Amino acid sequence: MSGLFFFKGVNMKLSELLPIVQDEKRSEEYLYSLNILKTFSNCPRCNSVSIGIIRGKQWICHECNYEWTKRKDSILSLTRIKYSEFILCLKFFELEITAERTANQLNINYKTVLLLFRSFRSLIAGKKIKSQSDEKIILKKDMEAIGIIYEQGKYYFDFENKSSKNIAVLNLRRNRIPNSAAIYEVLIKIIKTTQTKSLFNLPPSFQQFLRFARERLFMFRGTDKNFLELYLREIEFRFNNSPAVIYVRLCNLISENFSAW
């Protein structure tokens, strides 16, 4: 690893990442240190331990001659972007820079960045990464009630609105944008509380959560209904974790839970 050592659980400021992303070898080593790029001890095909790296970028099994890339079984297998570009996409997502702005700033194809950002959100939501055609439509009506759970100082959305732990119910309204059949704006409105007689009797942090959710939903206006749940789960994730640990937690989710379709 050329003397570079990184530890999972250590947040990285953008200024600290810049020396890494200026060199592809250092970027690769950094992703290995986070276990985002995988190290293999056995051949995926025949399970032989007689494996090695050839041409600097391919694994090979010396028993069955099977070859596979360094990106295999990692989120990097979804795209062909450089390691350094992936790291910057990861950091820009943490900083809540939109996919469009990220694509423009890094001069990367917008659809590629959107795929990565959607993959990050799927991991946050605890879902397998799927194509758009496989996504379940969560909200089927123009108006839909969603519960809010408050548990150990954190907030979660209850999409079925059936939990006994719900402290409030929200109404999400999707307004169709002209000349579009599938894109919706999202508005949020409290319709009732479930465990108190007054909104003011709810935990003080509840108002903070509502303001946080409204701001992000405005940023996500024009969200396809197929992916609305992913954005709401992202809101949970960001509110329930301090800014200092968002990057770390996201790296750990990618390392431990990525599974391509």
N, C-alpha and C positions, 0 to 999 in steps of 0.2 A: 504493500500500500504506500510505498515511497515515503514512509515516515509520517503519514497522515493518520490521525486517530480521531474518530468522532464517536459520540455516545448517544444512543437513543435516549430521549428525554431532555436533550439540550436544545433549547430554542436557538434559532439562527437569525440574526438581524440581516437585513438586506445588505448592509455595508460589509458584513462578515461573509456573505455568500458571493459577493462580486469577485474576489480573487479566485474562488473555486470555479465559477462559471466562465471565467476567461480562458480556461484550459479544459479540454475534453477529457483528458486522462484524470485530472483531479476531480472532475464532475462524476466520472465513472466510479472512482474510488469512494467518493462521498456517498453515492447511491448504494454501493455495496456495504458501506459501514452502517447504513440505515436498514439494510436487508430489503430494500426495495428492488434492487437487482439481486437475483438468487445465485447462491453458490451450490453447485451440484457435487455430490459424492458418489452417485450411482447413475448409470445410464437409464434414462426414462423408458427405453424400449426393452432392454434385456437385463437391467439391474446390475450389470457388471460394474465393478469398481475401477476397472482399467480405462479411465477417461482422462482427457486433457484438453488444453486449449490450442487451437491452430490458427494461424493467420491473424492472431491477436484479437479475433472477434467471434470465433466459432468454437463451440465445444464439440468433441468427437469421442466416440466410444471405440477403443482399439479392438474390441471383441467383435462387434456387429457392424462397425463402420458407420453407425448412425451419427448424424451431425445435427446440431441445434444451435441457435443463436444465444447470445448472452441475455437477450430480452425474454427468453422463454419463461413462462409462468409468472411474469411480472406485468405490472400495468404498462410498462414501456412497450409490451408486445402489441398494444392497441394502435401505436403510431410509429412513424419513422423519424420523428423529430430527434434532434441531438439531445444528449444527456443534459447539457447545460440549459437548453431551452425548456426541458421538462422541469428542471429545478426552479427556473424562473416562473413557469406557469403555476407551480405549486405555491410559490411565495406570493405571486400576484393574487391567487385565489384567497389565500389567507388574508391579504390586505383588502379584500372585497373590491378588487378591480374587475370590471366586467370582462366577459370573454371577448367582446368586440374590441375593447381598448387594449386588452392583452395581445390579441392577434395583431393589432396595428403597431403596438410598441415593439413587439418582438419580430414583426414581419413573418408571421406564421399563418397558415391557412386558418380562417375563422372556424370552419367545421371541425378541424383538428382540435383547436382549443375548446370548442363547445363539447366535443366528445370527452375530453379530459375532465372538464369542469363537471359534466354530468356524471362521470364516473366517480369523482370525488364525492358528489352529493349522494350517489347511490351507496357508497361505503358508509357515509355518515348516517344514512337512513337504515343501514343494516340490510340492504337488499343486494341481490346478485345483479351484476351489470347486464342490462338487456338492451336490445334494439328498441327503437320507438314503437314498432308494431306490436311488441310483446308487453308494453307497459299497461298496467291496469289503470283504468280511469276511476279515480277515487270519488270525485265529485260529479254526479250525474245530472244534478238539477241546477237551475239558475240561482237558487238560494240553497245553502246547505248549512246545517248546524254542526258545529264541531266543539267537543268538550275541551276544557283545559284542566289538566291535573297539576296539582301543587304537591310536591313530595320532597321532603328533606331539603327545602330551600331551592328546588329546581322546578321548572315548568315543562310540561309535555302536552302535545296535542293528542286528543282521543278522537280519531276520525269516525268511529262508530257511535260515539257519544253514549256509551253504555257503562262507563266505569263509575263505581260508587265514590271514587276519589275526586270526581270532577268538582271544581269550585265555581266554574262559570261556563257559559255556553256562548260561542261566537257564531255570528252569521257571516259567511263569506259570499259575496256577490260577484259573479263573473259578468262583466259587461263586454259584449262582443264589439270589437273594433271594426269600423266600416271597411268593406272590401276584403274581409278575412273571415274564413269559415271556422278556424280552429284556435285563434289567438284571443285571449281574454285578459282584461284588466281585473285586478283583485282588490276589493274593498273589504274592510273589516269593521264589524260593529258588534258591540255586546248586546245580546237580547235578554239575558237574565243571568242571575247568579243562582247557584244551586245549594250552597251551604250557609248562606247568610241572607239577611233581609235587605242589606244595603251593600252597594259597591264599595262604600267606604269602610266596611268591616272586613274586607279582604286584606291579605298581607300587603304591607306597603310596597313590596317589590312587584306586586301585580300590575300596578300602573306603569312601572318601569318596563315590564315585559310587554305590555300593550303598546307603549310608545316605540319600543324596539321593533316589535312585529310590524307595526304600521309603516315605519320608515323603510324596513326591508321589503315589505310587500309593494310599496311604491316603487322601489328600485327594480323589483321583479315584474312590474306591469308589462303586459303583453306576454305573460307566461302561458305556454300551451297547457291545457288542462291535464294532459297525460303526465306532466312532470310537476304539477303543483305540489304534490305531497313531498317530493324531494326538496323543494324550496322551503316548505314549512318545517321539515326536519332539520334543514340547515339553520333556520332561525332558532330552533331549540338548541342546537349544538353550539351556536355562537353565543347565545345568551347564557347558557349553563356552564360555559367554560370561559375563563378569563382570557383576554387577548394574548397574554404571555404564553399560554399553553396550546392555542389553536393549531399552530404549525406542528408542534410536537405530536399532538394527538392525531392529527391527520396523517402524518408520516407513519405512525404506529398502525393506524387503521389500514393503510395501503400495504404495509409490510405483512400484517397478520391476517388480513381478511380478503385480499384481492383474489377474485376468481373470475376469469373471463368467460363469456358465453360460448 
